[in-house]
């Protein structure tokens, strides 16, 4: 397994498909987790802050390659964060 650092946009705009396996727990972020994320994002907006937000590790396991099909990756760690950030971006876009 080779770790790489990628911004969220590189993951969301990639041609790959990300699948949450059935053995993963259901989505469970509550108000406390949303508030912490919102605080972190607001801190990034401060003029004195430089750098990026560390969103934690996302662990993907590639599925079996199939000729002519999009590569599927199983998300085995980080599904709560990726789902939450995706939902937030959907709401902002609307």
MMTF fields as JSON, N, C-alpha, C and O atoms, coordinates in Angstrom:
{
  "mmtfVersion": "1.0.0",
  "mmtfProducer": "UNKNOWN",
  "numBonds": 375,
  "numAtoms": 376,
  "numGroups": 94,
  "numChains": 1,
  "numModels": 1,
  "chainsPerModel": [1],
  "groupsPerChain": [94],
  "chainIdList": ["A"],
  "bondAtomList": [4, 2, 8, 6, 12, 10, 16, 14, 20, 18, 24, 22, 28, 26, 32, 30, 36, 34, 40, 38, 44, 42, 48, 46, 52, 50, 56, 54, 60, 58, 64, 62, 68, 66, 72, 70, 76, 74, 80, 78, 84, 82, 88, 86, 92, 90, 96, 94, 100, 98, 104, 102, 108, 106, 112, 110, 116, 114, 120, 118, 124, 122, 128, 126, 132, 130, 136, 134, 140, 138, 144, 142, 148, 146, 152, 150, 156, 154, 160, 158, 164, 162, 168, 166, 172, 170, 176, 174, 180, 178, 184, 182, 188, 186, 192, 190, 196, 194, 200, 198, 204, 202, 208, 206, 212, 210, 216, 214, 220, 218, 224, 222, 228, 226, 232, 230, 236, 234, 240, 238, 244, 242, 248, 246, 252, 250, 256, 254, 260, 258, 264, 262, 268, 266, 272, 270, 276, 274, 280, 278, 284, 282, 288, 286, 292, 290, 296, 294, 300, 298, 304, 302, 308, 306, 312, 310, 316, 314, 320, 318, 324, 322, 328, 326, 332, 330, 336, 334, 340, 338, 344, 342, 348, 346, 352, 350, 356, 354, 360, 358, 364, 362, 368, 366, 372, 370],
  "bondOrderList": [1, 1, 1, 1, 1, 1, 1, 1, 1, 1, 1, 1, 1, 1, 1, 1, 1, 1, 1, 1, 1, 1, 1, 1, 1, 1, 1, 1, 1, 1, 1, 1, 1, 1, 1, 1, 1, 1, 1, 1, 1, 1, 1, 1, 1, 1, 1, 1, 1, 1, 1, 1, 1, 1, 1, 1, 1, 1, 1, 1, 1, 1, 1, 1, 1, 1, 1, 1, 1, 1, 1, 1, 1, 1, 1, 1, 1, 1, 1, 1, 1, 1, 1, 1, 1, 1, 1, 1, 1, 1, 1, 1, 1],
  "groupList": [{"groupName": "UNK", "atomNameList": ["N", "CA", "C", "O"], "elementList": ["N", "C", "C", "O"], "formalChargeList": [0, 0, 0, 0], "bondAtomList": [1, 0, 2, 1, 3, 2], "bondOrderList": [1, 1, 2], "singleLetterCode": "X", "chemCompType": "L-PEPTIDE LINKING"}],
  "groupTypeList": [0, 0, 0, 0, 0, 0, 0, 0, 0, 0, 0, 0, 0, 0, 0, 0, 0, 0, 0, 0, 0, 0, 0, 0, 0, 0, 0, 0, 0, 0, 0, 0, 0, 0, 0, 0, 0, 0, 0, 0, 0, 0, 0, 0, 0, 0, 0, 0, 0, 0, 0, 0, 0, 0, 0, 0, 0, 0, 0, 0, 0, 0, 0, 0, 0, 0, 0, 0, 0, 0, 0, 0, 0, 0, 0, 0, 0, 0, 0, 0, 0, 0, 0, 0, 0, 0, 0, 0, 0, 0, 0, 0, 0, 0],
  "groupIdList": [1, 2, 3, 4, 5, 6, 7, 8, 9, 10, 11, 12, 13, 14, 15, 16, 17, 18, 19, 20, 21, 22, 23, 24, 25, 26, 27, 28, 29, 30, 31, 32, 33, 34, 35, 36, 37, 38, 39, 40, 41, 42, 43, 44, 45, 46, 47, 48, 49, 50, 51, 52, 53, 54, 55, 56, 57, 58, 59, 60, 61, 62, 63, 64, 65, 66, 67, 68, 69, 70, 71, 72, 73, 74, 75, 76, 77, 78, 79, 80, 81, 82, 83, 84, 85, 86, 87, 88, 89, 90, 91, 92, 93, 94],
  "secStructList": [7, 7, 7, 7, 7, 7, 7, 2, 2, 2, 2, 2, 6, 1, 1, 7, 3, 3, 3, 3, 7, 6, 6, 1, 7, 7, 7, 7, 7, 7, 2, 2, 2, 2, 2, 2, 2, 2, 2, 2, 2, 2, 2, 2, 6, 1, 6, 6, 7, 7, 1, 7, 7, 7, 7, 7, 7, 7, 3, 3, 3, 3, 7, 7, 7, 7, 6, 6, 1, 7, 7, 3, 3, 3, 3, 3, 3, 7, 2, 2, 2, 2, 2, 2, 2, 2, 2, 2, 2, 2, 2, 2, 2, 7],
  "xCoordList": [0.846, 0.0, 0.9, 1.803, 0.644, 1.454, 0.586, -0.353, 0.889, 0.091, 0.42, 1.56, -0.616, -0.435, -1.24, -2.229, -0.817, -1.544, -2.273, -1.657, -3.592, -4.398, -5.406, -5.942, -5.666, -6.73, -8.095, -8.225, -9.086, -10.439, -10.915, -11.554, -10.61, -11.043, -10.504, -11.196, -9.29, -8.707, -9.475, -9.561, -10.022, -10.801, -12.191, -12.665, -12.839, -14.206, -14.305, -15.312, -13.278, -13.329, -12.586, -12.42, -12.143, -11.441, -12.46, -13.643, -12.013, -12.936, -13.237, -13.987, -12.66, -12.869, -14.224, -14.851, -14.654, -15.883, -15.49, -14.666, -16.077, -15.783, -17.017, -18.113, -16.822, -17.911, -17.724, -16.624, -18.8, -18.751, -19.232, -20.392, -18.36, -18.735, -19.887, -20.086, -20.629, -21.795, -21.434, -22.275, -20.186, -19.804, -19.511, -19.319, -19.474, -19.219, -20.445, -21.579, -20.194, -21.306, -22.115, -21.633, -23.332, -24.184, -23.661, -22.877, -24.107, -23.687, -24.144, -25.316, -23.209, -23.528, -23.052, -22.983, -22.73, -22.298, -23.487, -24.579, -23.246, -24.288, -23.863, -22.871, -24.588, -24.335, -22.909, -22.271, -22.408, -21.064, -19.991, -19.092, -20.076, -19.088, -19.22, -18.221, -20.453, -20.686, -20.145, -19.524, -20.378, -19.887, -18.367, -17.801, -17.703, -16.242, -15.715, -14.772, -16.317, -15.919, -16.146, -15.282, -17.296, -17.608, -16.607, -16.174, -16.24, -15.227, -13.895, -13.244, -13.494, -12.235, -12.27, -11.293, -13.384, -13.499, -13.5, -12.916, -14.141, -14.147, -12.755, -12.382, -11.984, -10.608, -9.773, -8.911, -10.02, -9.276, -9.541, -8.718, -10.68, -11.049, -10.351, -10.382, -9.728, -9.054, -7.841, -7.074, -7.657, -6.526, -5.16, -4.2, -5.074, -3.789, -3.437, -2.304, -4.397, -4.172, -3.664, -4.247, -2.58, -2.069, -2.077, -2.03, -2.135, -2.134, -3.484, -4.337, -3.667, -4.884, -5.451, -4.81, -6.643, -7.303, -6.909, -7.037, -6.433, -6.139, -7.421, -7.924, -7.954, -9.238, -9.103, -10.092, -7.9, -7.692, -7.352, -7.173, -7.267, -6.882, -8.114, -9.11, -8.034, -9.033, -8.316, -7.264, -8.882, -8.25, -9.141, -10.289, -8.572, -9.288, -8.61, -7.382, -9.402, -8.883, -9.42, -10.634, -8.52, -9.006, -9.771, -9.408, -10.841, -11.596, -10.879, -9.815, -11.44, -10.837, -10.963, -12.055, -9.852, -9.919, -10.711, -10.562, -11.551, -12.337, -12.159, -12.41, -11.728, -11.487, -12.734, -13.845, -12.516, -13.606, -14.519, -15.508, -14.207, -15.047, -14.259, -13.03, -14.974, -14.361, -13.795, -14.406, -12.636, -12.024, -12.847, -13.177, -13.17, -13.919, -12.958, -12.139, -13.072, -12.279, -13.231, -14.194, -12.962, -13.781, -13.214, -12.032, -14.053, -13.657, -13.794, -14.903, -12.647, -12.688, -12.402, -12.593, -11.95, -11.785, -11.951, -11.346, -12.772, -12.982, -14.327, -14.57, -15.207, -16.488, -17.343, -18.08, -17.256, -18.045, -17.599, -18.427, -16.278, -15.739, -16.022, -16.443, -15.796, -16.02, -17.498, -17.83, -18.376, -19.818, -20.228, -20.987, -19.738, -20.094, -19.621, -20.38, -18.386, -17.871, -18.612, -18.833, -18.993, -19.779, -21.145, -21.608, -21.788, -23.092, -22.984, -23.837, -21.929, -21.72, -21.539, -22.111, -20.762, -20.55, -21.832, -22.066, -22.656, -23.937, -24.823, -25.44, -24.891, -25.735, -25.226, -26.02, -23.924, -23.355, -23.665, -23.934, -23.628, -23.862, -25.291, -25.531, -26.236, -27.656, -28.018, -29.177],
  "yCoordList": [-1.162, 0.0, 1.237, 1.361, 2.14, 3.343, 4.558, 4.862, 5.255, 6.431, 7.61, 7.795, 8.398, 9.621, 10.731, 10.473, 11.944, 13.107, 13.733, 14.097, 13.856, 14.436, 15.404, 15.153, 16.501, 17.388, 16.759, 15.874, 17.217, 16.68, 16.75, 15.819, 17.843, 17.996, 16.909, 16.477, 16.463, 15.401, 14.098, 13.306, 13.876, 12.662, 12.804, 11.903, 13.929, 14.114, 14.251, 13.863, 14.796, 14.995, 13.927, 14.058, 12.887, 11.822, 10.98, 10.979, 10.274, 9.421, 8.101, 7.271, 7.914, 6.669, 6.659, 7.701, 5.482, 5.316, 4.882, 3.982, 5.519, 5.169, 4.511, 5.072, 3.327, 2.51, 2.303, 1.998, 2.469, 2.182, 0.748, 0.444, -0.131, -1.543, -1.714, -0.888, -2.784, -3.026, -3.253, -3.062, -3.661, -3.916, -2.631, -2.682, -1.483, -0.212, 0.193, -0.14, 0.906, 1.384, 2.435, 3.032, 2.644, 3.657, 5.052, 5.219, 6.029, 7.407, 7.833, 7.679, 8.375, 8.694, 10.064, 10.306, 10.947, 12.252, 12.991, 13.009, 13.592, 14.33, 15.794, 16.187, 16.583, 18.019, 18.315, 19.23, 17.569, 17.838, 17.701, 18.537, 16.665, 16.472, 17.538, 18.04, 17.873, 18.928, 20.264, 21.005, 20.578, 21.845, 21.911, 22.956, 20.819, 20.793, 21.024, 21.79, 20.369, 20.569, 22.021, 22.63, 22.576, 23.961, 24.931, 25.884, 24.688, 25.524, 25.444, 26.464, 24.238, 24.063, 24.802, 25.446, 24.71, 25.393, 26.91, 27.624, 27.406, 28.854, 29.356, 30.47, 28.544, 28.933, 29.113, 29.991, 28.297, 28.395, 29.711, 30.16, 30.322, 31.571, 32.786, 33.861, 32.642, 33.763, 34.186, 33.333, 35.499, 35.964, 35.552, 35.409, 35.367, 35.026, 33.542, 33.145, 32.731, 31.291, 30.925, 31.299, 30.197, 29.666, 28.15, 27.581, 27.512, 26.06, 25.505, 26.215, 24.233, 23.537, 22.796, 22.692, 22.291, 21.509, 20.045, 19.477, 19.438, 18.01, 17.273, 17.335, 16.578, 15.916, 14.475, 13.747, 14.073, 12.715, 11.789, 12.212, 10.53, 9.534, 8.932, 8.649, 8.745, 7.989, 6.754, 6.858, 5.594, 4.355, 3.7, 3.34, 3.557, 2.948, 1.641, 1.554, 0.638, -0.629, -0.795, -0.809, -0.922, -1.035, -2.329, -3.389, -2.213, -3.402, -4.107, -3.668, -5.17, -5.916, -5.099, -4.648, -4.911, -4.147, -4.905, -6.114, -4.161, -4.74, -3.875, -2.671, -4.48, -3.704, -2.922, -3.453, -1.648, -0.801, -0.257, 0.412, -0.529, -0.043, 0.922, 0.873, 1.791, 2.737, 1.971, 1.014, 2.393, 1.741, 2.033, 3.184, 0.991, 1.137, 0.954, 0.035, 1.833, 1.738, 1.612, 2.371, 0.66, 0.475, 1.349, 1.262, 2.177, 3.1, 2.375, 2.156, 2.002, 1.236, 2.086, 1.623, 3.316, 4.233, 5.655, 6.037, 6.431, 7.823, 8.091, 9.188, 7.093, 7.28, 8.369, 9.063, 8.529, 9.569, 10.96, 11.82, 11.168, 12.469, 12.763, 13.868, 11.788, 12.007, 12.252, 13.106, 11.522, 11.721, 13.1, 13.794, 13.507, 14.807, 15.95, 16.88, 15.885, 16.949, 16.971, 18.045, 15.823, 15.769, 16.412, 17.178, 16.104, 16.712, 18.232, 18.973, 18.679, 20.111, 20.808, 21.873, 20.224, 20.82, 20.819, 21.75, 19.791, 19.761, 20.904, 21.586, 21.118, 22.182, 23.561, 24.445, 23.737, 25.022, 25.284, 26.422, 24.253, 24.393, 24.79, 25.471, 24.375, 24.616, 26.063, 26.427],
  "zCoordList": [0.0, 0.0, 0.0, 0.828, -0.93, -1.031, -0.701, -1.437, 0.395, 0.743, -0.173, -0.598, -0.461, -1.234, -0.581, 0.106, -0.795, -0.295, -1.47, -2.472, -1.345, -2.405, -1.806, -0.726, -2.494, -2.025, -2.297, -3.142, -1.586, -1.717, -3.162, -3.652, -3.844, -5.233, -6.141, -7.063, -5.9, -6.725, -6.564, -7.503, -5.399, -5.16, -5.769, -6.462, -5.512, -5.988, -7.506, -8.098, -8.131, -9.581, -10.363, -11.576, -9.706, -10.414, -11.18, -10.841, -12.197, -12.95, -12.236, -12.75, -11.07, -10.329, -9.634, -9.442, -9.267, -8.501, -7.097, -6.929, -6.088, -4.702, -4.098, -4.12, -3.567, -3.064, -1.571, -1.109, -0.824, 0.61, 0.798, 0.517, 1.266, 1.425, 2.415, 3.306, 2.244, 3.094, 4.555, 5.433, 4.833, 6.22, 6.993, 8.208, 6.319, 7.008, 7.822, 7.476, 8.893, 9.723, 8.964, 8.002, 9.407, 8.799, 9.157, 10.092, 8.402, 8.648, 10.039, 10.385, 10.847, 12.239, 12.696, 13.902, 11.807, 12.283, 12.869, 12.301, 14.007, 14.701, 14.784, 14.17, 15.52, 15.615, 16.083, 15.562, 17.043, 17.585, 16.503, 16.418, 15.682, 14.615, 13.526, 13.011, 13.186, 12.187, 12.687, 11.926, 13.972, 14.533, 14.51, 14.19, 14.841, 14.822, 13.4, 13.203, 12.427, 11.033, 10.626, 9.996, 10.981, 10.62, 11.242, 10.594, 12.502, 13.163, 12.417, 12.19, 12.04, 11.302, 9.967, 9.584, 9.267, 7.974, 8.148, 7.332, 9.189, 9.454, 9.818, 9.451, 10.535, 10.869, 9.603, 9.549, 8.595, 7.336, 6.61, 5.812, 6.885, 6.21, 6.802, 6.203, 7.955, 8.603, 7.774, 7.327, 7.563, 6.762, 7.313, 6.555, 8.603, 9.209, 9.075, 9.347, 8.661, 8.573, 7.181, 6.163, 7.173, 5.908, 5.985, 7.076, 4.873, 4.859, 4.475, 3.943, 4.751, 4.38, 5.575, 6.62, 5.409, 6.459, 6.303, 5.218, 7.376, 7.353, 7.658, 8.779, 6.677, 6.873, 7.336, 7.417, 7.634, 8.109, 6.966, 5.824, 7.296, 6.302, 5.653, 6.319, 4.365, 3.626, 3.108, 2.477, 3.375, 2.94, 1.889, 2.15, 0.692, -0.426, -0.805, -0.822, -1.107, -1.606, -3.021, -3.226, -4.007, -5.383, -5.612, -5.102, -6.393, -6.79, -7.923, -8.36, -8.387, -9.488, -10.777, -11.123, -11.484, -12.727, -13.795, -13.967, -14.5, -15.574, -16.809, -16.769, -17.901, -19.116, -19.546, -19.576, -19.875, -20.351, -19.258, -19.561, -18.003, -16.895, -16.026, -15.978, -15.347, -14.427, -13.233, -12.757, -12.757, -11.606, -10.354, -10.07, -9.62, -8.373, -7.198, -7.186, -6.226, -5.007, -3.828, -3.717, -2.954, -1.756, -0.647, -0.316, -0.086, 0.973, 2.309, 2.797, 2.896, 4.14, 5.373, 6.498, 5.181, 6.313, 5.796, 4.795, 6.487, 6.125, 5.482, 4.98, 5.493, 4.825, 5.465, 4.764, 6.787, 7.455, 6.996, 6.696, 6.946, 6.539, 5.078, 4.734, 4.221, 2.796, 2.504, 1.682, 3.158, 2.978, 3.467, 2.791, 4.63, 5.197, 4.301, 4.028, 3.848, 2.981, 1.648, 1.089, 1.136, -0.1, 0.106, -0.739, 1.222, 1.526, 1.667, 1.18, 2.338, 2.517, 1.169, 0.941, 0.294, -1.025, -1.861, -2.632, -1.716, -2.425, -1.956, -2.774, -0.651, -0.099, -0.53, -0.85, -0.537, -0.958, -2.426, -2.812, -3.232, -4.671, -5.0, -5.997, -4.18, -4.453, -4.338, -4.538]
}
